[in-house]
């Protein structure tokens, strides 16, 4: 519903404008006045969305009326009705931020276009206002003003990436444009959460229709976002009716999504209400304890063949059971913890187990890739007798520090070997053992971390220049490396980063 206030001292013109509005829009409430003072009294209770006002009127002119009404209702759309072809009040109208003007006599086609544009702008303002309120409720920063919020709704949480530290931003604008492209007919609001890699969609349940339509829209949104992001997942809720609990509803939805995301698939999930499956949890716990005992024994024996066999068997079981990333991370962390405890590969890991597990999972899109990464540890099971305990891990850290200092150069493996007076094969072995990566790939990671900072801090710097500054001779190779780490191209990352809080 739109509230429209028309102020005009000419009755014929007033009747024409009322007629044109009613012929082109049903959802309107219209009030009229013949002078500015009367209009101010009406506006106090009416709270207009649009004000049409003549300039020359008795008691109070139109520009004074606009100024006073905007003091109380800053978002009101103001349109001047003028019979002056020279429009001598242009400067003052601009100062007051008048939205448009209508010349007498009123042209019906032009008026129809104007009315449509104003209502579209009002709809956008209402959506932004409601989204801001929802965000504040989400953050528990304000009470709930029921009048502007839906009484029945469905939530859909859209998340890109697996882990926040490797996730690209997701902007409200992109989700909104996708929703428009696929012609979502329900009223929707897109709300920022605590993470810039996700957005919360609120569907108005009364205009959405059957649940199948909401699933269909979410599926279409997922398919569109997949064109930009390598990993996208969505979870949507059951019907909800208490917007005051938006914060706790979002938290539950977020937790469930985190426990459902798979390594090798992107999906639209349905929230599962009720108690968690305790039997499934106990089974996974028992499997994790068994895996820890087995792998601990294998690592103590320092048998590369036995280690690879156990990893192969475990990965096949994880794939068969369709364990989500949430559960896989527990197994990987247990494996890396046991490596630290047994000092397999001479001196433990150069990164904290959870950090390394996150990075390994972020790099893998299939169970086969994960199995390959884990199996490669078998090459470094035996302790190198000529090295003092801790020496090799400290050398790995020194190499990383050297890479960070030289992030704007283009170091080769031979240059690093010459600088530290060690062999290139030894460097490769250190990185594969302690970082589960090759030296050059790890060096590129450091470069893309710096590239992400530059994209955030210098919005006008060309991507080609960033690539050259970081030692990439080929911009397309730079884009490939960046997308491998963050799931989107540098160009998409930048466009989303500068729209993510809108």
RALINKA-V283089 format. One record per backbone hydrogen bond with DSSP energy under -1.0 kcal/mol. NH is the residue of the N-H (numbers start at 0). CO is the residue of the C=O. E is the energy in kcal/mol with one decimal. If there is no record, write none. Layout:
NH:CO:E, NH:CO:E
This chain:
1:26:-1.9, 3:28:-3.0, 4:49:-2.8, 5:30:-2.5, 6:51:-3.2, 7:32:-2.2, 13:9:-2.5, 14:10:-2.8, 15:11:-2.2, 16:12:-2.3, 17:13:-2.2, 18:14:-2.6, 19:15:-2.6, 20:16:-2.1, 21:17:-2.4, 22:18:-2.4, 23:19:-1.1, 24:20:-1.5, 27:25:-2.4, 28:1:-3.0, 30:3:-2.4, 32:5:-2.1, 38:34:-1.8, 39:35:-2.1, 40:36:-1.7, 41:37:-2.1, 42:38:-2.7, 43:39:-1.4, 44:41:-1.1, 45:41:-2.2, 46:42:-2.1, 48:2:-2.9, 49:2:-1.9, 50:76:-3.6, 51:4:-2.8, 52:78:-2.5, 53:6:-2.2, 59:57:-2.6, 61:54:-2.5, 64:60:-2.0, 65:61:-2.5, 66:62:-2.2, 67:63:-2.2, 68:64:-2.7, 69:65:-2.6, 70:66:-1.0, 72:68:-3.1, 75:72:-1.8, 76:48:-2.8, 78:50:-3.2, 79:99:-2.2, 80:52:-3.1, 81:101:-2.9, 89:86:-1.3, 92:88:-2.4, 93:89:-2.5, 94:90:-2.0, 95:91:-1.8, 96:93:-1.4, 97:92:-2.3, 98:77:-1.9, 99:77:-1.3, 101:79:-3.7, 103:81:-2.3, 110:106:-2.4, 111:107:-2.3, 112:108:-1.9, 113:109:-2.4, 114:110:-2.8, 115:111:-2.0, 116:112:-2.3, 117:113:-2.5, 118:114:-2.1, 119:115:-2.0, 120:116:-2.2, 121:117:-2.3, 122:118:-2.5, 123:119:-2.1, 124:120:-2.3, 125:121:-2.7, 126:122:-2.4, 127:123:-2.5, 128:124:-2.6, 129:125:-2.7, 130:126:-2.9, 131:127:-2.2, 132:128:-2.1, 133:129:-2.7, 134:130:-2.4, 135:131:-2.2, 136:132:-2.4, 137:133:-2.7, 138:134:-1.9, 139:136:-1.4, 140:135:-3.4, 145:143:-1.2, 147:144:-1.3, 148:145:-1.5, 152:239:-2.2, 153:202:-1.8, 155:200:-2.4, 156:234:-3.1, 157:198:-3.0, 158:232:-2.7, 159:196:-2.5, 160:230:-1.8, 165:162:-1.7, 166:163:-1.1, 169:195:-2.9, 174:170:-1.6, 175:171:-2.7, 176:172:-2.7, 177:173:-2.4, 178:174:-2.4, 179:175:-2.1, 180:176:-2.6, 181:177:-2.2, 182:179:-1.1, 183:178:-2.3, 188:201:-1.7, 190:199:-3.2, 197:194:-1.0, 198:157:-2.0, 199:190:-2.5, 200:155:-3.5, 201:188:-3.1, 202:153:-3.1, 203:186:-2.9, 204:151:-1.7, 212:209:-1.2, 214:210:-2.3, 215:211:-2.3, 216:212:-2.7, 217:213:-2.5, 218:214:-2.4, 219:215:-2.3, 220:216:-2.5, 221:217:-2.4, 222:218:-2.3, 223:219:-2.2, 224:220:-2.5, 225:221:-1.8, 226:223:-1.3, 227:224:-1.5, 228:224:-2.8, 229:486:-1.6, 232:158:-2.5, 233:266:-2.4, 234:156:-1.7, 235:268:-2.3, 236:154:-2.8, 239:152:-2.8, 244:241:-2.1, 245:242:-1.6, 248:244:-2.6, 249:245:-2.7, 250:246:-2.2, 251:247:-2.2, 252:248:-2.1, 253:249:-3.1, 254:250:-2.5, 255:251:-2.3, 256:252:-2.4, 257:253:-2.4, 258:254:-1.2, 259:256:-1.6, 260:256:-1.7, 268:233:-3.5, 270:235:-3.0, 277:275:-1.3, 280:276:-1.9, 281:277:-2.7, 282:278:-2.3, 283:279:-2.4, 284:280:-2.2, 285:281:-2.4, 286:282:-2.4, 287:283:-2.3, 288:284:-2.3, 289:285:-2.3, 290:286:-2.6, 291:287:-2.5, 292:288:-2.1, 293:289:-2.6, 294:290:-2.9, 295:291:-2.0, 296:292:-1.9, 297:293:-2.3, 298:294:-2.5, 299:295:-1.8, 300:296:-1.7, 302:297:-1.1, 306:302:-2.4, 307:303:-2.5, 308:304:-2.0, 309:305:-2.2, 310:306:-2.4, 311:307:-2.7, 312:308:-2.2, 313:309:-2.3, 314:310:-2.8, 315:311:-2.0, 316:312:-1.8, 317:313:-2.5, 318:314:-2.3, 319:315:-2.4, 320:316:-2.5, 322:317:-2.2, 324:260:-2.9, 327:323:-2.5, 328:324:-2.6, 330:326:-1.6, 331:327:-2.7, 332:328:-2.6, 333:329:-2.1, 334:330:-2.3, 335:331:-2.6, 336:332:-2.5, 337:333:-2.2, 338:334:-1.8, 339:335:-1.9, 340:336:-2.3, 341:337:-2.4, 342:338:-1.2, 343:338:-1.3, 344:380:-1.3, 345:342:-1.4, 355:351:-2.3, 356:352:-2.6, 357:353:-2.2, 358:354:-2.0, 359:355:-2.4, 360:356:-2.3, 361:357:-2.4, 362:358:-1.5, 369:365:-1.6, 370:366:-2.8, 371:367:-2.3, 372:368:-2.3, 373:369:-2.4, 374:370:-2.5, 375:371:-1.6, 376:373:-1.2, 377:374:-2.2, 378:375:-1.4, 379:376:-1.8, 380:377:-1.0, 386:383:-1.4, 390:387:-2.4, 393:389:-1.7, 394:390:-2.0, 395:391:-2.1, 396:392:-1.9, 397:393:-2.2, 398:394:-2.3, 399:395:-1.8, 400:396:-2.4, 401:397:-2.2, 402:398:-2.1, 403:399:-2.3, 404:400:-2.1, 405:401:-1.6, 406:403:-1.2, 408:405:-1.7, 415:411:-1.9, 416:412:-2.3, 417:413:-2.5, 418:414:-2.3, 419:415:-1.8, 421:416:-2.1, 426:422:-1.6, 427:423:-2.2, 428:424:-2.1, 429:425:-2.3, 430:426:-2.3, 431:427:-2.3, 432:428:-2.1, 433:429:-2.9, 434:430:-1.9, 436:430:-1.4, 441:437:-2.4, 442:438:-2.5, 443:439:-2.2, 444:440:-1.6, 445:441:-1.9, 446:442:-1.9, 447:443:-2.6, 448:444:-2.2, 449:445:-1.9, 450:446:-2.3, 451:447:-2.3, 452:448:-1.6, 453:449:-2.2, 454:450:-2.7, 455:451:-1.9, 456:452:-2.4, 457:453:-2.7, 460:457:-1.4, 465:461:-2.0, 466:462:-2.5, 467:463:-2.0, 468:464:-2.6, 469:465:-1.8, 470:467:-1.6, 471:466:-2.8, 477:473:-2.0, 478:474:-2.2, 479:475:-1.9, 480:476:-2.5, 481:477:-2.6, 482:478:-2.5, 483:479:-1.9, 484:480:-1.3, 485:481:-2.8, 486:482:-2.2, 492:488:-2.6, 493:489:-2.5, 494:490:-2.2, 495:491:-2.4, 496:492:-2.5, 497:493:-1.7, 498:495:-1.2, 499:495:-1.0, 501:498:-1.3
